[in-house]
Structures are given as C-alpha cells and as structure tokens.
Amino acid sequence: MNSVPILIRGGLLVTMGPRGVIEGDLFIKDGRIASIGEIAPSSEMKVLDVQGKVVIPGLVQTHIHLCQTIFRGMAEELPLSQWLQKRIWPLEAAHFPDSVYISALLGLIELIRGGTTTILTMETVRHTEMTFKAAEESGIRAVIGKAMMDAGDNLPEGLRETAEESLEESLKLWEEWRGRGEGRLRGCFAPRFAPSCSENLLEKVGEESREKGILIHTHAAETREEIESVGRAKGMGEIEYLDKLGLTGERLLLAHCIWLDEGEMDILARTKTRVLHCPSSNLKLGSGIARICQMKAKGISISIGADGAACNNSLDGFWELRLAALLQKVIEGPQALGAEEAFRMATLGGAEALGLEREIGSIEEGKMADLVVLNPNHLLSPEEIFSTLVYATQSSEVEVVIVGGEVLYQGGRVLNIEEDGVKQEAKRIVPLLQKEVGR
C-alpha cells in the first residue's frame, strides 16, 4: 500500500453520500479517506491540484470475463449458444497459464485506464490463479471466480471437470487468495450457468456459500434458448430452479436477467438476489434488453458490468453506464432511470452487490480511497453533474485512478503494469490460441 498521504485539492467531489456534490479538498491517509473539507497541505503529503476537475468514486463493474480479453474480435456476429460452442469454449479450452495472465493484464489495463477500480470477474475453468496474480500486481480491487462446469453438451475436453474437482479448486482459490493484495482480493463461486452445471454441483455451491459467506456469480435468463433448456430439463423456470436449490439470496449475483417474468422478478425481490446488467453485451449478441426499471420498482438491486471483450467489445464503464440509461428510455420513456440513479448503479450499487458498501462506492470519511479524477471536456456545474457524467463523459477524460490510497493511473500511464510488454506478449500468444482452434 502507498504509505504517502495524498491531498486532493479543490475539486468538485461527487460523493454519492450524505454530502451530495460539493467543492472541497480530500485527504487520504493509510489507504482511506481521512477527511473532507478545507485542508491545509503539509510537507509529508503528495498534493494533487484538481481545480476545475471532478472527483468521483471509482466505477464498480460487477460482470467481467478477464480471460476473454485476448479473444476480442474472434467471435463475431453469432448468437450466444453458437458464440459459446463454436468460439469461446474452444478458445478458453486452449488457454494456458501465460495466456490467461496476459489476457487478464490486457483487461486490467483497459479497466484501470477507464476509471474502474473494482471488478467481479468470472474466469475459465483452469488457470484462474493467474488472474489473481495479475489483479494483485495491478492494484485493482477484485472478486474472482473460476468457471464451474461439470455438465452440458458440446464442451471441449479442456473445460470438462467433475463436481468434486470444481468445488475443490474453487474453495482452494478462495482460501489461498482471500485478503491478498492488502485486502483487495477475494474469491467467489462462479458456476457458469444452470445448463452447464449439475444439480449436485449447484446444491453444494449453495451449501458452501451459506456456510462460509462466499458470493455466487453466475449467468441467468440471458436468452430464450437458455430458459427453454432449463424448462425442458427441470420442469420449471430458471430462477425458480435456482431458488429451489437454495442459491437465491444476497450472496447470489445474476448476470443479464433479460427474460424474466413477473413471478421470477418477485422471487429475486423477495430473496434480495442481485442483478448484474450488461447492456452492450446483450445488444451485440442479440439477446435482448433487460427490464431494469421494472426490477428496480420491485426493489431488486441492480449494478452494471461490461461483460467480456469478446462480446462487447469494450470494457469501458462510462460507455456501459450511458447505454444502460438510454436503453431504459426506449422501453419506459424519457423519464426512466434518471442520471443520478444510473450513476449510483455504477458506483455504490456495485459496491452493495459485492457486500462492500461500507468500504467503497462513495466518498465518505473512513471509506477506502478508491477514487477517480476526471478532467472534463464539457462545462460543468453541480446542478448538471450527473447528466454530464452519464451522457457526456468518456473514459478518455480519466486523469488519475486511486485504489486503496495507491495511485494506479496518472500521466497517461498505468503505473503497475508494463503496458508495451503486455501488448507485445499478447501479439505472440494470439496465434497460438487461434492455431489450437483451427483459425
């Protein structure tokens, strides 16, 4: 952790807390926000003058696949089932330790540059320790899970595992990595989705989650085909099935949730299950548009993620935030999902999904100093700040990124990752992966 105290002077602070939007200084000590207000500098402080700039809580992206960053552009113009079976699963099966590591670093460079300070990522079946390694080195805050897959059709050999192997490896990663990186890292369970997991595996995941308090990160209701597959196999809807197995609750985080009926939304609301909204991915794969406003009206917690670079093809949190807000207006009208509400989904909403709302997601004294300084391209006033952040801000306006008091990005550089070296190594690795899948 960076032991040098930091004074951020003179910015417009979008706190997402009780103070609202204020102008003032912010003092960081021992990785946390020590004080907010008018603060005199001293010789032991590193001073960042941010007059005319904006300070926001770091973006929290709650559905990412770092292992897929290196696949960008390799799985185009396909619906989800074909995208998985013809491209992504064979490519993931071809992964080796160094390719997972470099893919993760590529994604982390993009995320940090774009102002994302915390992620929830689902990796592939093997080599997930390399993603943990990359995240630890980068300085980002991350919840990471290996994909769990012990059932389903058309799986490559490299992704096949038994329920026992899947659970054992997931628990091993959770034990080995929790609290690493100055407390920034922890593991989770990541069953890919119901059709790729046996009932036995899902039941055991639910049991271990309840016993140990481990988050469960999975996909649900992403396509009509997925819904129909679970219905044929289990004689009930997918959400009802997950509820029957005891997985629903505050620790269950469901990516997508496009094809939910009213009863399924009621189950999620009753159990306080979290939904992870991925608008760009849902559009690019032709999956549909999640009815976020209807879910929010029922009290369902919603946060935002870019999904993977193989189906987005960007990891830009500001792009995702803007699209999330605009799409709801197409469904519900221009008054739907106001800018402040949308921005909350991308910050404090993400923190709540991960159970970290007491630590991150807003600018408040005592919280971890996970912050982003923006150098805006547009005229700003406190009254219009949220509409500017949601509809006009671009990731290129990110000037400084801080996680736990450590500066990760400044002066146009990601400080903990040697970007040119990673990109050169990626160029070497891509043909090796393509060769394994006959491309």
N, C-alpha and C positions, 0 to 999 in steps of 0.2 A: 504493500500500500504506500502511496505517496505521502510521506510524513510532513511535507512542506505545507503549511496553512495557505489557503488561497482566498484572496479578497476579490470578489467580482463587483466592480464599482459602476453605479449609475445606469443600470439597465432597466428596461420595462419587464418586470417579473410577472409571468403568468403562473400564479401559484397553484391553481386548481384546489386551493384550500380555503379556509375561512377569510383570508385577507383579500381574495379575489385578484384583481390586476392592479399592481402598484409599481411606482417608480422607487428605486432604492438600491441599497448595497446588500450583498450577501456574503457571509463569511463561512468558510469551510475549514474545519479542523478535525483531524483524526477520521477523515472519510465521511463526516456527517456535516449537515447544515447546523452550524453553531449559533448563528444569529442573523437576523434580517432587519434592515433599517438603515440608519445613517451611521457608518462605521469608519473610524479613523484608521488609516493604514499605519503599519509599523514595519521596521526593517526586516523582521523574520518572515513576513508574508510575501507570497508571489501575488502581484496585483494584475488583474485583467481589467482594463478600462473598456467598458461596453456601452459607453454613452451612445444613444441613438440606436441601440440594438435590443434584441429581445431574448430573455432567458426563459426557457420552458423546462418542465420535467422531461427527461428522456422518454422517447417513444418506447412502448412495450408491445412487441409483436408476439402474439400467442399461437401462431401456427406457421412453422418454418420447416423446411427439409434441407439442412445444410449439405447433406451428402449428395443432393441433386444439383448443386450449383454448377458443377462441371459438365452437366448434361444440357446446359442451356442451348436451345436451338436443335436438339437431337430428337425431339418428339413432338412434331408439329402437326396441327390440323387433324387431330384424332379425338374421338370421344373417349371418356375416361377409361372404359374397360379395355379398349384397344391400346390406348396410351400406356396403360399399365402392362398389359400382357405382351405387346409387341416391342415396346421400347424400354420403359422404366424398370420393370422387374429384371429383364436380361442385363441391362446396364448395371443395376445395383448388384446383381449376382457376380458381375465381372469386377467389382470393386476389390481392391487390395488395400492394406493399411495406408500406404503413402497416398493413394488416390483419394481415400476418404479424408485424410488430413489436409491435403491441398484443396480439395473441394470445400471443406469447412472454412479454411482460411480465406478462400476467394469470397465466400458468402459473408464472412465476418468483416472483411474489408468494406464491402458494399453496405452492409448494415450500419457499421460504425460511421462511415462517411455520411450516411443519410440520417443520422441522428437517432438511431435505435440503440438503446442502452441495455435492454433486457429482451430475451427471446425464450420461447418454448419451442423446441425442435424435436421432430421425430426423425430418427436416422434409419439406416437399413438394418438388416438382421445381424450383420457381423461388423467387427472393427469399430464399434462405437467408442471405444476408449480413445481412438484417435480424434474424434470430435471433441471429447472432453479436453484432451491435450491442447487442441487448437484454441478452444474457448478460454482455457486457463491462461494461455500465453497472450491472448488478445486483450484481456482485461474486461471483457463484456460480462454481464450478469446473465446466467443461462440455466434453464431446466432442460435436461437432455434425456431422451429415452431411446433405447434400441427398439426397432420394429419387431413385433412379436407375431409370428406367422407359423402356425402348425396345421393349417387346413387350407382347402381351396383347390381349384383347378388351375392348370397351366402355370404352375410355379416352377421356375428353374431350380435345378438341384442346389445351387448355391444359396438359395433362400429357404430351403426346407429345414425344419427343426421339429423336435418333439415338444410337447407342452412342458415337460420336465426341464429340457435344455433351455427353453425360452425363459422360463421363470427363474431358473438358477442363474443364468447370465444377467438378467435384468436386476436381480437382487444383489449380485456381486458388484455390478457397476454402481448401484445405489449406495452400497456400503463403502466402496473404495473412494467415491468422489464427493460424497456429501460434505459440505463445508469447505471443500478445497477452494483455492483461489481467494483467500481472505474472506471466505463465506459466500462467495458469489455463485458457486456451482452446486447443483444437486441433481439427482436423477429422478426419473419417473417411470411408470409403466407406459408402454406405447403399443398396445395391440393395434394392428394396422386398421382393420375394420372387421365387423362381425363375420362376413363371409370368409375371411382368411384365418379365423381363429376358431378352435373347437370350443364347445360349451364347457368342457372340463377346464381349459386354459382360462377362459373368461371368469369362471367361478372362482378359480384360485387367485386370479388377479384381484378380484373383488375382496376376497378374504384377506389377502396380504395388505391391500390398501387400507382396509378398515383397521387392521391390527397395528400397522406401522405408520399410518398417516401419509401414505405415498400417493401423489397425484396420478390419475389415469388420463392419458392423452390419446384420443382415437378419432377416426372419421365416422360420420353418421349422416344418413339421409342425403347423400351428395347427389345421387342420381335416381331416377325412377327404376332403373335396372337393379340397383342395389336394394331398393325397397322391395321389389318383386322377388328377388333372390331370397332374402330373409323370410319373406312371407311364405314362399313355397316350402322352405326348409323347416320353418319353425311354427307355421300356422298363426303368426301374429306379426304386428308391425315391429320395426327395428327398435324403436325407443321402448316399446312395451317389453320386448325381449331383454334389452339391457336392464330394464327396471326389474324384471322377473329374476334375473341373475344377481341382483343386489349391487349393481355397479353405479346406479344413479346417486347423485348427491353432490355436495360442494366440491368433492375431490375429482369428479368426472368432468373433463373438458372435451366437448364435442366440436370438431371442425366441420363447418359447412351448414348442416341442418337446413337444407333448401326445401326438401319435400316432406314437411311436417303437416299433419292435420291438427285440428283444434285440440283433440284429445291428447296428442303427443306433446303439444306445447304445454298443456295443463300438467302433464307428468313432469316436464322439465321445471316448470314453475314451482310445483309442489315440493319437489326434491332439491331445489336450488342448484340444479345442474347447470354448468356454464356452457355458453355457445361461443365459438370462435369463428368470426365472419371473414371470408376470404373473397371479396368481390371480383378482383381481376381474374383469379384462377377459375372461378365459377363461370365467368363470361367466356374466357378463352377456350375452355373445354366444352362449352355449350351446355353446361349442367343446369343453369337457371339462376334466379335471383332470390336470395333468402329474404323472407318477410320480417325484417328486423324490427320495424315499428310495431307489428303485431306482437312479437315476442317481448319487446320492451314493455308494452302495455300490460302484459301479464306478469311483469316483474322479473323476467329472465335476464340474467347478467350476460352482456354482450361485449366482446372485445374484438380486436382486429389483428389479422396476420396476412402476410403476402403469399403464404404457401411456398412452393419451391420455385427456383428459377427455371425449372424445366416446364412449368405450366403457367408462368405469369407474363413475361419472363424477367421481371424486375423484382428486387427486394426493397423497393422504395416505400417507406412507411407513409410519407406525405401523399404520394400518388394513391396509395390504398385508402387513406383517410378521405381524400377528396371524392374518390369513386364511391365509397361506402355511403357518403352523404347524398351524392347526386342520384344514385340508383333508387333510394327510397322515395325521392321526389317524383320519379317516374311512376311508381306504384301508388303512392298515397297523396301526391300533390306537393306544391312548392313549400308548404309549411312543415312538411315532415322532416324529422331528425334535424333539429337546429344545430348550428355550427358549434356552439359550446357543448351540447350534448354529444356530438360526434367526436369532438376533441377529447372529451372525457373518456370515451371508449378506447381511444388510442393511448391513453396515459394511465389515469387512475383506474379505469375499467380493466385494463390489462393487469395491473398490479393486484386488483381484487380477485381476478380469475386465478392467479397464481398463489393466492393467500399471502401476498406481500404488501398489502395496502398500508400496513403500519410502518413499512420500511421505505417504500418508493412510491412513485406515481404522482406526487405533488411536492411543492416546495414549501416545506414546513420545518421549523426548528426541531432538531432531533432526528429527522429522517436522513437516510443515506443521501449523499450528494451525487445523485445521478441526474445530470443537467446537460442541456444543450443551449449554446449561444447561437442565435440566428442573426445574420447581417442582412436585413430585409431589402428586397428590390422595390418595395412599394411604400408609399406614405402610410404611416401608422398612427392610430390613436387608440387609447384604451377602450373606447366605445366600440370600435370595429375590429378589435384584435382577433376575435375568434373567427369571424368570417374571412379575415385575411389569412390566418393560419390554415384554415380548412380548404379554402377555394383558390388561394393565390400562391401560397408558399411552396417552394420547390426545395428538394434536398440540396441543390447547389448553394442554397443560402446558409447551410450549416457551416459555422466557423470554428466552433470549439465543442468537443464532446468530453464529458467528465463522467466517470463511473466510480462510485465509492471514493470520491475525492482525488482520483487519479486521472490526469488528462490523457485521453486516448487518441484524440484527433485535434490537431492545431496546425496552422500554417499550410494547409492543404495536404497534410501527411497523416496517415495512421501510424502512430508512434511505436507500437509494439509489434508490428508485422512488417517484414521487408517486402513491400508490395511487388517490386520488379522481379525479385527472385521467385515469389509465389506464382506470378503470371508466366514466367519462363518455364517453371516446372509443370504448370498446367498444360502448356503447349506440348510438352513432352509426353504427358500422361494421356491426353485425349485420344491420340491414335491407338494407344494400347487398349483402351476400353472399347473403342469402335471396332478394332480387329476382333475382339472376343465375341462381339455380337454380329459380326459379318457385315459391318458397314464400311 
